[in-house]
Amino acid sequence: MQAIFKNIIYSILVVLISTVLTVTIVKAGSLSPLALPQATGYTLQDIYTRLTTNATATSGNFSLNPTSQPSSSQYTLEDVYTSIPSIIPSTVKLQTSYLGVAGTLVPSGGTAITTDVCSTKTFFGASQSDWNTKTGALTIDASKMLSTATYCGVTGSITSSDSITGSNGTLAITIPDGYYSGSKTATASDTNLLSGNIKSGINIFGVDGNSNVVDTSSGSAASTDILTGKKAWVDGVELTGNIASNNSITGSNGTLAITIPDGYYSGSKTATASDTNLIAANIKKSTSIFGVTGLYVTPPPATDQTDIYGTSRTCSDGGTGTCEDGYYKSGSALSYSDVTINSIKVAVIDANTGLMWNKCTAGLSGSTCTTGAVTSLAWKTAGGVTEAIDYCENIKLCNDGTYQGDKTTEGDCTGHDGNLYIDWRLPNLRELFTLVVLTTGQGAPYINKTYFPATGNAYWSSTTHPAGPAGAFDVYFNSPSISDNGKTSGYNVRCVR
């Protein structure tokens, strides 16, 4: 466009100069002015500025009266000429010419084709080679356009559709033709989509399964496994039970293990063991068995005496005899058992009294008490040391079958498999005398020689004489008899627990 403007200005200037020259020539015949000079037209400054900056000027906007000495303050015709732009053919419209220059300019930059432009509308399109407009050929199908829209003068016929619900039991929903906004929905529907129809623990389309709907295929029960009146589902089949609810049962007399018949038992039913001998009179006093506290008192041990020495007569039991010990044989029969560790007999249990005794006298050891030497101990030395008592308090029977400790040193079972029995003590007089056997022909020592081999004569008890605290009671197994002696005397010791 700049080139076009330049050509236009150039043409105007040429015309202006030609006119001035013509008027000058024509009017040369009269030099008399018709009126006083007036400031009209444009100066060369105005023309130059318009050619170079396109700025407009006001006609006659100058003074004819000089204000200073003449100076070079205007542009020459040379300046004006050289400022006229050249006319370029590509800036002149095709099929036209300007100042003798034939134009080649055609519309360009368009990208549309006839099918892009509404029918009957004209335009300059792609690959334009002339200034002839093209007519659009785009036709609009109203059936494919929303009814609220108009394009190329055609208003659409498609209406806005509502939400739809599918056929019952069908996941795939057929969507009718139409326009659907983002707020519309297509909802699948099934009248069987209920909690009672869905497996427990499963959620289908937001519906949680019912706890009663479970997989019963793993069931293996039969009616005979189910309580009478109760129902169960097994592999999809409803079963009604026929197991009777049983009552409490009582076991056979004297039997701890109770056979429980087949059947169902509620938590309130019991199985009770029974024994007609489970009464207080048959249970040791102060001992409770199955809630029955005993009243039976164990009679003192029998003397084991069976010989008859007196004259026969009628006794209080209605029998005939001497009515002495050998006749009545009252008391519990003597009964002993050995405690054996690592094949060595280390202690003896009296079944009547429940007491456990050292098998051997202090100082001896082994199953026959032939190892070692007897240790004679004072009940209390002149220096006040209670040797016999200290010995029993210090000894410990270890798990390897050895006794550790003596009258001065407390036993230590470390290195002997640990402690087994550690609560030994010196027996009281009554306990010690229960070991005496008074069978005729027994012979000294009067004790069971099988369970207590190598027994000596005098053994200390822990009982002090009440009339003389400087003395204590001891049992003589060779007599047999009970005696008291000064506590500084040295006698045998057998501990008990």
LUMZA-961975 format. One record per residue (C-alpha): x, y, z; residue number from 1. Coordinates in steps of 0.001 Angstrom, whole numbers, plus 524288, in hexadecimal, padded with zeros to 5 digits. Example, Ala and Ser with C-alpha at 12.3 -4.5 7.8 and 13.67 -1.06 7.14 Angstrom:
// LUMZA-961975
8300C;7EE6C;81E78;1
83566;7FBDC;81BE4;2
// end
This chain:
// LUMZA-961975
80000;80000;80000;1
80B89;8092A;8027E;2
80FA8;8077B;7F466;3
801CC;80AB5;7EFC5;4
8018E;81714;7F802;5
80ECC;81B2D;7F2D4;6
80A05;819C8;7E4D7;7
7FDD0;821B0;7E7D8;8
805CF;82CF1;7EDC7;9
80F2E;82CA0;7E274;10
803C5;82E06;7D8DC;11
7FDDE;8394C;7E0A4;12
80ADA;8408B;7E0E2;13
80C9A;83F0D;7D24D;14
7FF0B;8445F;7CFDA;15
80144;84FA8;7D962;16
80E1B;853DA;7D325;17
80838;852FD;7C56E;18
7FCCC;85B83;7C969;19
805A2;865C2;7CF72;20
80DEA;86650;7C32C;21
801F8;86767;7BA61;22
7FBE2;87237;7C258;23
808C0;87985;7C26D;24
809E2;8789B;7B3B4;25
7FBBA;87C2F;7B13A;26
7FBD3;8878E;7BAB5;27
808CF;88CF7;7B63A;28
801D1;896FA;7AE0D;29
7FDAE;89F17;7BA21;30
8061C;8A24C;7C5BE;31
7FC18;8AA81;7CC95;32
7F6EA;8A38C;7D892;33
7E85A;8A2F2;7D9CE;34
7E92D;8A365;7E898;35
7F2C1;8A3B5;7F391;36
7FAAA;8971D;7F547;37
7F3BC;88CFC;7FDE3;38
7F946;8811F;804EF;39
7F2AA;87601;7FDB6;40
7F666;867F8;7FA10;41
8011D;85FEF;8002B;42
80FA4;86240;801CE;43
81A20;858F9;7FD28;44
81C26;855FF;80BBA;45
80E19;85177;80C9A;46
80FA6;84900;8005C;47
81C70;842FD;80517;48
81719;83FED;8128A;49
80B14;83973;80CA7;50
8138C;8311F;803A0;51
81CB0;82CB3;80E5E;52
813E1;82BC7;81A6A;53
805F1;82BCF;814CE;54
802F8;83737;81DFA;55
7F89B;8408F;818AC;56
7F9D2;84F8C;81870;57
7F04E;85B0C;817F8;58
7EF67;86256;80B36;59
7F49E;8705C;80C0D;60
7FA89;86E0D;8193D;61
80642;87707;816ED;62
8096D;885C0;81679;63
80DFA;88DAF;80A96;64
814C8;8978D;81314;65
822F7;8940B;815A5;66
826FA;893E0;823F7;67
83581;892A9;821D9;68
8401C;89320;817BA;69
83EBF;888FA;80CD6;70
844B4;87BDC;81062;71
84481;86DBC;80C2E;72
8386A;869AC;8139D;73
83020;86273;80955;74
83166;855F8;8013C;75
83555;8567F;7F2FD;76
82E0B;84FF3;7E7EB;77
8394A;84624;7E7D8;78
83633;842D0;7F605;79
827ED;84154;7F2E2;80
82A9F;838B1;7E6FB;81
833C6;82F8A;7EDD7;82
82A14;82D93;7F8D5;83
81FC3;82853;7EF5B;84
81F05;8194F;7F139;85
8208B;80FC5;7E5FE;86
8145A;808E9;7E0F1;87
815B4;7F9E0;7E1B3;88
80CEA;7F139;7D910;89
80A20;7E7AB;7E42F;90
80407;7F2DA;7EBD0;91
7FA9F;7F679;7E0D9;92
7EE1C;7EEA1;7DF1A;93
7EE67;7E494;7D43B;94
7E820;7E8F5;7C767;95
7EA53;7F769;7CB02;96
7F597;800E2;7C8BF;97
7FA76;80CF5;7CFDA;98
80323;81738;7C98C;99
80600;80D31;7BEF8;100
80919;8022B;7C86C;101
800B2;7F5E6;7C63A;102
7FC71;7EFBD;7D2FF;103
7FE7E;7E14C;7D6BB;104
7F89E;7E197;7E46E;105
7EE72;7D6DE;7E725;106
7E7D3;7D2E9;7F41B;107
7EFF5;7C934;7FBFD;108
7F02A;7C270;80947;109
7E283;7BCD9;80882;110
7E09E;7AE64;80BD7;111
7D20B;7AC5E;809BA;112
7CC1C;7A49D;7FE9A;113
7BE16;7A543;7F9D6;114
7B977;79A6E;802FC;115
7BEC5;7A20E;80E8E;116
7B639;7AE0C;80C1F;117
7A79D;7AF2B;80D7E;118
7A003;7ADA5;800DF;119
79DF2;7BA9E;7F936;120
7A884;7C17B;80114;121
7B463;7C6BB;7F96E;122
7C271;7C6CC;7FD78;123
7D0B0;7C6F0;7F941;124
7D599;7B943;7FBA1;125
7E17A;7B09E;7FAAF;126
7EA58;7B17D;7EE7B;127
7E39B;7BDE0;7E9BF;128
7E8CD;7C1CD;7DC18;129
7E01D;7CD76;7D983;130
7D734;7D73F;7DFFB;131
7CB00;7CF90;7DCDE;132
7C3B5;7CB5C;7E93C;133
7BF88;7BD3B;7EB6C;134
7B241;7B8CF;7F010;135
7B0CB;7AF7C;7FBAD;136
7AA90;7A232;7F9F9;137
7A922;79DF5;80852;138
79B94;798AF;80B36;139
796BE;796E3;81936;140
78EB8;78B0D;81D9E;141
7856A;79004;82811;142
78389;78214;82D19;143
791A5;781C6;83184;144
7918A;78E6F;83902;145
78BE3;79226;84647;146
77F19;79975;8454F;147
784DA;7A4B7;84D10;148
78F6B;7A71E;842E0;149
78EFB;7AE05;8357E;150
799B7;7AD06;82B5B;151
799BD;7B26E;81D77;152
78BD4;7B6AB;81FE7;153
7877F;7A8D1;82311;154
781ED;7A5C3;830B3;155
7843D;79802;835FD;156
77963;78E83;838E6;157
7800B;78608;8435D;158
7797D;7876C;85092;159
7806A;785B9;85DD3;160
77D8C;77803;86311;161
77AFF;773EB;8714A;162
780F0;76926;8798F;163
77D38;75B39;875D7;164
77B4A;74E58;87CE4;165
77EBE;74175;87697;166
775FC;7359D;87508;167
7744F;72D3D;88130;168
77F6C;72381;882BD;169
7878E;72948;877C0;170
79508;72EF0;87A73;171
796BF;734A2;86CB9;172
78DBA;7406D;86AD8;173
78978;744E3;85D4F;174
78B1E;753B7;85C9D;175
78129;75A42;85359;176
7859E;76492;84998;177
78684;7720D;84F5B;178
78F01;77B7C;856C9;179
7926C;778A9;86510;180
79856;782A1;86E28;181
7A27B;77EA1;8784D;182
797F5;77E09;882EA;183
7901F;7732E;87C66;184
791BB;764D0;87FF1;185
78F54;75762;87A59;186
78B7C;74E29;88583;187
78B52;73F54;884DC;188
77FD2;7392A;88BDC;189
77CC3;72BDE;891A9;190
771C1;72954;89B44;191
779AE;71DFE;8A0E5;192
784C1;726EC;8A539;193
78139;72559;8B39C;194
78945;7229D;8BFC4;195
78250;715AB;8C1C9;196
786F7;7110F;8B462;197
79564;7144F;8B664;198
79F82;70BE3;8BD5F;199
7A3D6;71062;8CAD0;200
7AFE8;718EB;8CA60;201
7ADCE;71C8F;8BBFB;202
7A9AD;729F0;8B6EB;203
7A35E;72B0A;8A964;204
7A091;738A5;8A418;205
7A0AD;73E30;8B1EE;206
797A1;733CB;8B7A8;207
79DA3;72BC2;8C2BB;208
79AE1;71D55;8C36E;209
79243;717D9;8CE3A;210
798DC;7103A;8D939;211
78F3C;70520;8D6D4;212
793AA;70336;8C8D2;213
79FA6;6FA6A;8C9E2;214
7A67A;6EFF4;8C20C;215
7A1B6;6E2F0;8C758;216
7A91D;6DA6D;8BDAE;217
7B398;6D717;8C7AE;218
7A9B4;6D1B2;8D16E;219
7AAB0;6C356;8D4DA;220
7A0DB;6C1F7;8DFEE;221
7958A;6B86D;8DFB9;222
788D3;6B8B4;8E738;223
78F28;6AFEA;8F150;224
7992C;6BA96;8F3F4;225
78EFC;6C50C;8F6EE;226
786FB;6C6F4;90343;227
778B4;6C32F;90298;228
7702B;6CE8F;8FE6E;229
77BB0;6D60E;8F8BF;230
77DEE;6D888;8EA45;231
78A1D;6DA52;8E234;232
78D95;6DC27;8D3ED;233
79749;6D2D6;8CDDC;234
79B06;6D3FD;8BF8F;235
78EB5;6DBC8;8BCD9;236
785A0;6D217;8C3A8;237
77E4F;6D4E5;8D03E;238
7804A;6CA4A;8DA8A;239
77884;6C825;8E6FA;240
78017;6C227;8F23C;241
77C30;6B62E;8FA15;242
78667;6B612;90514;243
77FB2;6B5C6;91227;244
7841D;6BF2A;91CD9;245
7898A;6B678;927AF;246
788E0;6B881;93655;247
79345;6B819;940BA;248
79990;6AAD7;94332;249
79F97;6A3D9;94ED1;250
7AAFD;69A99;94D58;251
7ABE1;68CA3;9522A;252
7AEC3;68AFF;96099;253
7BD30;68BEE;96377;254
7C0CE;69037;955C0;255
7C74C;69D6F;9535D;256
7C654;69C98;94480;257
7B83A;69E39;9402A;258
7B38F;69932;93310;259
7AB86;6A3EA;92CAA;260
7A0D8;69E9C;9239C;261
79F6E;6A439;91600;262
79706;6B053;9156B;263
79691;6BED3;917C3;264
79910;6C4B3;92524;265
79649;6D2CD;92872;266
79FAA;6DA77;9310A;267
796FB;6D800;93CDD;268
79864;6C933;93C70;269
7A254;6C1E0;944AC;270
7A96C;6B4E8;94534;271
7AB28;6B103;95373;272
7B483;6A69F;95870;273
7AEF4;69E48;9635E;274
7B491;695E4;96E3F;275
7ACF0;69170;97A1D;276
7B9A1;6912E;981E9;277
7BBB5;69FD4;97FDA;278
7B79D;6A395;98D98;279
7BE55;6AB46;9985F;280
7C08E;69F1B;9A0B7;281
7C90B;6993F;995FB;282
7D179;6A547;993AB;283
7DD05;6A998;99BC9;284
7D97E;6B44F;9A53F;285
7DA97;6C211;99FD0;286
7DCAF;6BCA4;9920B;287
7D2B3;6C01F;98791;288
7CFD5;6B6F7;97C41;289
7C600;6BBCC;97219;290
7C0CB;6C566;97C0A;291
7BF43;6BB79;98716;292
7C7AD;6BED3;992EB;293
7CCA4;6B2DF;99A16;294
7CA99;6AF58;9A878;295
7D292;6A2E2;9A8E6;296
7DE24;6A319;9B245;297
7E905;6998E;9AF11;298
7EB63;690CC;9BAD8;299
7F930;69076;9C030;300
80222;68663;9BA1F;301
800F2;678A1;9BF42;302
80C08;672FB;9C74A;303
80CBF;6671E;9BE86;304
80B87;65EB8;9CAFB;305
803C6;65233;9C8FB;306
8081B;6496D;9D420;307
7FED5;6464D;9DF80;308
8044B;646C7;9ED4E;309
7F8A1;647F6;9F6A2;310
7ED68;63F47;9FAF3;311
7E208;63D23;9F1D4;312
7D4EF;6436C;9F530;313
7C970;64A76;9EEF6;314
7CD83;65788;9E94E;315
7C588;663EA;9E72A;316
7C40C;660D5;9D8C1;317
7BCDE;6546D;9DCC2;318
7C7F1;64BA7;9D8EE;319
7CFFB;6429C;9E157;320
7DE4E;6454E;9E33B;321
7E846;64C0E;9EBAE;322
7E2E0;6595C;9E7EA;323
7F0C8;65E91;9E66E;324
7F7C0;66509;9DAEB;325
7FA89;6582D;9D43E;326
7EC0B;65506;9D4DF;327
7E62C;661BD;9CFFE;328
7F154;66553;9C67D;329
7EBC1;67317;9C652;330
7F18C;67DE2;9BE27;331
7F5F0;67E9A;9B01A;332
7FEF9;67431;9AB23;333
80CB2;6790C;9A8AD;334
80F1A;67BDA;99A3A;335
81B3D;6819D;993EB;336
8205B;6848B;98644;337
82DD0;6889C;98166;338
83110;69518;979F1;339
83AF1;69116;96F8F;340
84323;69A77;9676D;341
84D55;695D2;95D9F;342
84B64;687E2;962C0;343
84EE7;68C29;970AB;344
8450D;68B67;97BD5;345
84611;698A3;9826B;346
839AA;69A24;98AA4;347
82E06;692A8;99041;348
81FAB;696A4;99041;349
816BC;6922C;99B72;350
8095C;68FA3;99563;351
80284;69154;9A28C;352
80813;69E5C;9A6A2;353
80BA7;6A3C4;99936;354
81919;6A71E;99E9D;355
8258C;6A5A0;99683;356
831C7;6A13D;99DC8;357
84048;6A0F9;99ADC;358
842EE;692E6;99783;359
85038;6933F;99E05;360
8552E;69868;9AAFE;361
85CB8;6A53A;9A9FB;362
86A36;6A279;9A454;363
8662B;6962A;99CB9;364
86155;694EF;98EB6;365
85E0A;68B28;98401;366
8528B;681C3;9825F;367
85782;67953;98DC3;368
85D4E;684AF;99592;369
86ACA;67EB0;9958D;370
87221;68A3B;98FC0;371
87857;6940D;9990C;372
878C0;6949A;9A7E7;373
86E4D;69802;9B1EA;374
86EEB;6A642;9B65D;375
86BE1;6A7C0;9C4D7;376
865B0;6B4F8;9C787;377
8627B;6BC70;9D3FD;378
854E4;6C206;9D57D;379
85BAE;6CE35;9DA53;380
86A47;6CF9F;9DCEE;381
87013;6D630;9E8BD;382
872D4;6E19F;9DFC9;383
86458;6E295;9DC91;384
864D5;6DCA7;9CEC7;385
858AE;6D476;9CB9F;386
85FC7;6CA50;9C379;387
854B5;6C07D;9C1A4;388
84AC1;6CAE9;9BE10;389
8548B;6D23D;9B54E;390
857E1;6C5D3;9ADF7;391
849C4;6C323;9AA14;392
84729;6D16A;9A6CF;393
85339;6D22B;99E00;394
85254;6C5B0;995EC;395
84BF6;6C56C;98870;396
84879;6B9BF;97FF8;397
84C94;6BCD0;971F9;398
846E4;6B7EE;9652D;399
852C3;6AF46;962EA;400
84F9D;6A7A1;96F6F;401
85A4A;6AD53;97807;402
858EA;6B484;984F7;403
8604C;6C14A;98628;404
86302;6C8D7;992C4;405
866A5;6C562;9A0C9;406
865CC;6CAA6;9AEA0;407
86D7C;6D6F4;9AB33;408
86B41;6D925;99C9F;409
85E74;6DB1C;9955F;410
85CFD;6D1E4;989D9;411
85EA0;6D6A0;97BD4;412
85930;6CE59;970C1;413
85FE7;6D662;96648;414
86708;6CC80;95DD7;415
85DEF;6C1C0;962DC;416
85261;6C431;959BE;417
84C06;6CDBE;9633D;418
843CE;6CC72;96F84;419
83A04;6C162;97183;420
83674;6C208;98018;421
83BC4;6CCA3;98901;422
83212;6CD17;99483;423
8385B;6C2EF;99D65;424
83782;6C43E;9AC3A;425
83A64;6BCC5;9B8EB;426
82E20;6B468;9BC3B;427
82665;6B671;9C8C6;428
8255A;6AB67;9D2C4;429
81834;6A603;9CE2C;430
81C91;6A600;9BFD9;431
82953;69F28;9C30D;432
822C2;6949D;9CB5B;433
81996;690D2;9C008;434
82563;689FB;9BA0E;435
8264F;68062;9C587;436
82215;6726A;9C229;437
81DB2;66A3B;9CE0E;438
81BE7;65D23;9C784;439
81FFE;651D4;9D03D;440
82C9F;64C2B;9CB5A;441
83004;658A6;9C432;442
83CDE;65A3F;9CB1E;443
844E5;666A6;9CBFF;444
8443E;6700B;9C5ED;445
8353F;670AA;9C6E3;446
832E2;676F2;9B9B5;447
82FED;671F3;9AC0D;448
83DA9;66DDC;9A868;449
83A36;66C65;999EE;450
836B3;67AB1;99835;451
83FED;68010;9A2AE;452
84C65;677D9;9A1F9;453
85836;67A46;9AAE4;454
84FCC;68121;9B519;455
856E2;6841C;9C1E2;456
851A8;684F5;9CFC8;457
84EB9;692B9;9D4D1;458
848CB;69D47;9CBDA;459
845FA;6AB50;9CF88;460
83841;6B106;9CEAC;461
835F7;6BFA2;9CDF4;462
82DA2;6BF2D;9DA65;463
83354;6C56C;9E6AC;464
83016;6BF60;9F40A;465
825C8;6C850;9FA0D;466
82B0D;6C629;A07F7;467
83931;6C8A8;A0471;468
83C17;6D13B;9F88F;469
84A67;6CD0F;9F916;470
84615;6BF9F;9F46E;471
83ECD;6BA83;9E882;472
837F6;6ADBB;9E535;473
83E4D;6A31F;9DD13;474
83995;695B9;9D880;475
84161;68968;9DB0E;476
83EC1;67FD3;9CFFA;477
84672;674BB;9D68D;478
83DED;674B5;9E2FE;479
834A2;67999;9DD89;480
8319C;6852E;9E666;481
830B3;693CE;9E814;482
83A79;69B12;9F073;483
83F11;6A8B9;9F339;484
84D24;6AD09;9F3A2;485
854FF;6B965;9F487;486
8552D;6C0C1;9E7E7;487
86402;6C0B2;9E746;488
86402;6B1E3;9E58B;489
8678A;6ACBF;9D81F;490
85D3B;6A409;9D18F;491
858B0;69FA4;9C414;492
85003;6A80F;9BB2C;493
845D1;6A45A;9B0E0;494
83EE4;6AFFA;9AA79;495
830BB;6B098;9A626;496
82836;6B92B;99D57;497
// end
